[in-house]
Amino acid sequence: MRRNVLIAGLALLPLGWLLSRWGMTGHMAAHMIAVAIAAPAIAWGLQDTRLDAAARWPRFATPLIAALVEAVVVWGWHVPALRRLADHRAIWLIAEQASFLAAGLLLWSAVLAPRHRAAGVAALLVTSMHMTLLGALIGLAPRPLYSHHGAGALEDQQLSGVVMLLVGGIAYLSGGLAMLGHLLRTRQEAHA
């Protein structure tokens, strides 16, 4: 089963990369596929293998450090000047998408590690909040933040904010709540 999930996660990446060339909404869909859909699938598929980041770098791959790294990567790439670079230069687009995937893999690997279950819940809930906040800021901005997208930039930006708010918020919140449920069940079983 893990192998199938890993393959599915890897198969989603090219779809996201293709979407990233279609305006701000395409960029946001690619971003969400990388960090919130493909990364957890890949991290779960790689868990307990030599490619598992939490196993390879246990001091660095902790939920709170990984959540901070992902927040910096996500918010950093949404600074208009960096967004413009990624939209107009292939090397920057590759760097952006690679950093989204790496940050997502680091976070999901860290939170899925059995020794980090409680901290993983906190990290996913905090990540859900900052993704929701950034999505709302982008979607509710009164003017285009990414004016280099041309005509229809504001509408494209608003839709991209909704994509981030919904997909990012729901994916991380759902992951955090699922992990919390598992943690509570495990503790109840231990005390029974």
N, C-alpha and C positions, 0 to 999 in steps of 0.2 A: 504494500500500500504506500509506504513512504517513497518508494521509487517512482510510483505513478504521480504522486504529488510533486516531487522534485521535477519530473519531466514536464508536468503541466505548468509549474512556475517558470521554468526555463523557456517553454514555448510561448508564454505570454510576453516575454521581453521584446522580441522583434515587433510584435503588434504595437506595443507602446512606443518603440522607437520610430515606427512609421507614422504614428499619430502625432508625434512631437513636431512635425513639420507643418501642421495644419493650425496655425494661429495659436492664440493663448489657450483656447479650450483644448486643442490637441496636445499642447505642452502639458497642461494640467492632467489630462487623462494619462499621458505617458508617465508623468511623475507619480500619480496615484497607483498606476499598475506596478511601477518599480518598487515603491516603498511599502505599499499597503496590501498588495495582492500577491505579486510574484515573490517578494522578499520573504514573507512568512512561509510561503509554500517551499521555497528553496531552503530556508533555514531549518524547517522541520524535516525536510528530506535529507539534509546533511547532518542532522543532530547525531551525536555520538560517532562521527566519522573523523578522519584526520583533517577534513576540511571545515569542521565545526569551529567557528571563531571563538565561542565560549570555552571550548576545550583547549584550543591552541594558545589563546592569550587570556587566561583567566583573570589577570589583574586589570586588563584594559577592557575586556568584554563584560562589564557589569551593567546592569540595567540603567542605572542613573547616569553613568558616564556615556553609555551608548545613546541614551535619550538626549543628552546635552549635545553630543556630536551630531545627531540627526537634526536637532533644532537649529544648530548653527548652519548646517548644510542647506536645509530647507529654506530658512529665512534669508540666508545669504544669496542663494540663487534667485530669490524673488526681489532683490534690489534691482530697480529698473536698468541700471548700467550693465550689470551682469546678465540680466535677462536679454538685453539687446545683443550682447556678445554671443550668447548661445543661439540666438535666432539668426545671426548673420555669418557666423563662422563655424564650420563643421567641427573643428578641433575643440571649440568651447562647448558645443552641443554634446560631443562625446564625453568631455570632462564632466559636464553637468550630469548627464544620465549615469555615467559611471559612479559619480559621487553619491547620487541618489540611491543607486542600487547598493553600493558599499555601506552607506549609513543605514539603510534599511536592513541589510543582512546582519550588520553588527547588532542593531537593536533587537531584532527578532531572535537572533541566536542567543543573545544575553538573557532575554526574558523567558525563553523556552528552557533554559538550563534548569534542571531540577533544584539546584541549590539557591536559585534566585527567585523562586516563585512569588514570594511576598513583595520583594522589590520590583519584580517584573510587572506585577499588577499596578503598582504606583507609577512606574515608568510609562506604561501604556496609557494610563488615564491622563497623566500629564501631557503626553504626546497628543492624545485626542483633543485636549483643550487647546494646545498651541496650534494644531492643524485647523481646528474650528475657528479660532481667532483669526489666523492668517487668511483663511478662506472668506470669512466675513469681511475683513478689511479690504481684500481685493474685490469682492463682489459688491460691496456697498460704497466703494469710493465714488465720489461725485464726478470725477473726471478720469480719463484714461491715465493710468500709471505707466502703461506700456504703449505710449503713443506711436512707437515705431511700427505698430501693426496696421496703421493706416485707417481707411474708412471702416466704420463699424467696430472700432477698437473698444469703445466703452461696452457695447453689448457683448462682445467676445470676452472681455475681461470679467463682466458680471457673470456670465455663464461659467467661466473657468473658476470663479470664486465659489459658485454653487457646487461644482464638481469636487473641489477640494474640501469644502465644508462637509458635504454629504459623505463622500467616499472616505476621506481621511478621518473625519470624526467618527463615522460608524465603524470602520475597520478597527481602529485602535480602541474605541470604547467597547466594541464587541469582544475583541481579544482580551482586554483587561477584565471584563465581566466574566468571560468564560474561564479565565485563569483563576479569578477569585472564587468562582463556584467550585472549581477543582480543588483549590487550596482548602476551602471550608469542608468539602466532603472528605478530603484526606485527613484533616485534623479530627473530624468527627469519628472516622473509622479508627484512628489511632487511640482515641479516648474510650472507644466502646469495648 
